């Protein structure tokens, strides 16, 4: 089941561009080398971009189903998809904490946890109103805040904490 899930729903190839390729590629261009820390940090925008795309599929489920699309909310339902959203959001928070505690990221990086509150609001909105996607527009807005502002704060704090 997980192979089908990962291949068809959770890990589309284009998502790699929003995490590993973007972060590790930038690091390589700037330093001329790859690093474990950049690989680790690349998972943060990866999960956030995945969450952004995941929640944005909710309003289009019926239309997508009619044209034969298959994505996580269609295949496994909104409830399961919302659980996946919450797990990925938790993984982002865990990655930040582990990054500071064990990977040598600057303590200032903990500020990247603040915009994740928007993701928590989006997750709660999806849990409450996921079956009526038109009613959770604010949740989708908070999802965008988390997906855009968290990597921005992370990047700023990484640069500021190293200097």
C-alpha positions as CSV (number, residue, x, y, z in Angstrom):
1,X,0.0,0.0,0.0
2,X,2.7,2.5,0.9
3,X,4.4,2.1,-2.5
4,X,1.2,3.0,-4.3
5,X,0.7,5.8,-1.8
6,X,4.2,7.3,-2.2
7,X,4.3,6.8,-6.0
8,X,0.9,8.1,-6.8
9,X,0.0,10.6,-4.2
10,X,2.6,11.9,-1.7
11,X,5.8,12.1,-3.6
12,X,5.3,13.5,-7.1
13,X,8.7,14.1,-8.8
14,X,8.0,17.8,-9.1
15,X,8.0,18.2,-5.4
16,X,11.6,17.3,-5.2
17,X,12.3,20.7,-6.8
18,X,10.6,22.4,-3.8
19,X,13.0,20.9,-1.3
20,X,16.1,18.9,-2.0
21,X,16.9,20.3,-5.5
22,X,16.2,23.9,-4.5
23,X,18.1,23.9,-1.2
24,X,20.9,21.5,-2.0
25,X,21.4,23.0,-5.5
26,X,21.7,26.5,-4.0
27,X,24.1,25.3,-1.4
28,X,26.2,23.6,-4.1
29,X,26.3,26.7,-6.3
30,X,27.4,28.8,-3.4
31,X,29.9,26.5,-1.8
32,X,30.9,24.0,-4.5
33,X,30.0,21.0,-2.3
34,X,27.1,19.0,-0.9
35,X,26.5,18.8,2.8
36,X,24.4,16.7,5.1
37,X,23.1,19.8,6.8
38,X,21.7,21.2,3.5
39,X,20.1,17.8,2.7
40,X,18.5,17.8,6.2
41,X,17.3,21.4,5.8
42,X,15.9,20.6,2.4
43,X,13.2,18.4,3.9
44,X,11.6,21.4,5.6
45,X,10.4,23.1,2.3
46,X,9.7,19.7,0.8
47,X,7.1,18.8,3.5
48,X,5.7,22.3,3.5
49,X,5.3,22.4,-0.3
50,X,3.7,19.0,-0.1
51,X,1.3,20.2,2.5
52,X,0.5,23.3,0.4
53,X,-0.4,21.2,-2.6
54,X,-2.3,18.6,-0.5
55,X,-4.7,21.1,1.1
56,X,-5.2,22.9,-2.1
57,X,-6.6,19.7,-3.6
58,X,-9.6,19.6,-1.3
59,X,-11.9,22.1,-3.1
60,X,-11.3,20.3,-6.5
61,X,-11.9,16.7,-5.4
62,X,-15.1,16.2,-7.2
63,X,-14.0,17.9,-10.4
64,X,-10.7,16.0,-10.3
65,X,-12.5,12.7,-9.8
66,X,-14.7,13.3,-12.8
67,X,-11.7,13.7,-15.1
68,X,-9.9,10.7,-13.7
69,X,-7.3,12.3,-11.6
70,X,-6.0,10.3,-8.6
71,X,-4.4,12.1,-5.7
72,X,-4.2,11.5,-2.0
73,X,-7.6,13.0,-1.0
74,X,-9.4,11.1,-3.8
75,X,-7.7,7.8,-3.2
76,X,-7.7,7.8,0.6
77,X,-10.1,10.6,1.6
78,X,-10.0,13.9,3.3
79,X,-9.7,12.6,6.8
80,X,-6.6,10.5,6.0
81,X,-5.2,13.4,4.0
82,X,-5.7,15.7,6.9
83,X,-3.8,13.3,9.1
84,X,-1.0,13.2,6.6
85,X,-0.9,17.0,6.6
86,X,-0.6,17.0,10.4
87,X,2.2,14.4,10.4
88,X,4.2,16.4,7.8
89,X,3.7,19.6,9.8
90,X,4.9,17.8,12.9
91,X,7.9,16.5,10.9
92,X,8.8,20.1,9.9
93,X,8.8,21.2,13.6
94,X,10.8,18.1,14.6
95,X,13.3,18.8,11.8
96,X,13.9,22.4,13.1
97,X,14.3,21.2,16.6
98,X,16.6,18.3,15.7
99,X,18.5,20.6,13.4
100,X,19.3,22.9,16.2
101,X,19.9,20.2,18.8
102,X,21.9,17.7,16.7
103,X,22.9,19.1,13.3
104,X,24.5,22.3,14.4
105,X,22.0,24.8,13.1
106,X,22.1,28.1,14.9
107,X,19.7,28.6,17.8
108,X,18.2,31.5,16.0
109,X,16.8,28.9,13.6
110,X,14.1,28.1,16.2
111,X,12.3,31.3,15.0
112,X,11.3,29.2,12.0
113,X,8.8,27.5,14.3
114,X,6.7,30.7,14.7
115,X,5.1,30.7,11.2
116,X,4.4,27.0,11.6
117,X,1.5,28.2,13.8
118,X,-0.2,29.1,10.5
119,X,0.2,25.5,9.5
120,X,-1.4,24.4,12.8
121,X,-4.4,26.7,12.2
122,X,-4.7,25.2,8.6
123,X,-4.6,21.7,10.0
124,X,-7.3,22.5,12.6
125,X,-9.4,24.1,9.9
126,X,-9.0,21.1,7.7
127,X,-10.0,18.8,10.6
128,X,-13.1,20.9,11.3
129,X,-14.2,21.8,7.8
130,X,-12.4,19.4,5.5
131,X,-15.6,17.9,4.3
132,X,-16.8,21.4,3.3
133,X,-13.8,22.8,1.5
134,X,-15.5,26.0,0.6
135,X,-15.8,26.8,4.3
136,X,-12.1,26.6,5.1
137,X,-10.6,29.3,2.9
138,X,-8.9,30.9,6.0
139,X,-7.3,27.5,6.6
140,X,-5.9,27.5,3.1
141,X,-4.6,31.0,3.6
142,X,-2.8,30.0,6.8
143,X,-1.4,27.0,4.9
144,X,0.2,29.4,2.4
145,X,1.7,31.5,5.3
146,X,3.3,28.4,6.7
147,X,4.6,27.1,3.4
148,X,6.1,30.5,2.3
149,X,7.1,32.2,5.5
150,X,8.7,29.2,7.3
151,X,11.4,28.6,4.7
152,X,12.0,32.4,4.4
153,X,12.5,32.7,8.2
154,X,14.7,29.5,8.1
155,X,16.9,31.0,5.4
156,X,17.2,34.3,7.1
157,X,18.1,32.8,10.5
158,X,20.6,30.4,8.9
159,X,22.4,33.3,7.3
160,X,22.2,35.5,10.4
161,X,23.2,32.7,12.7
162,X,26.3,31.9,10.8
163,X,27.6,35.4,10.5
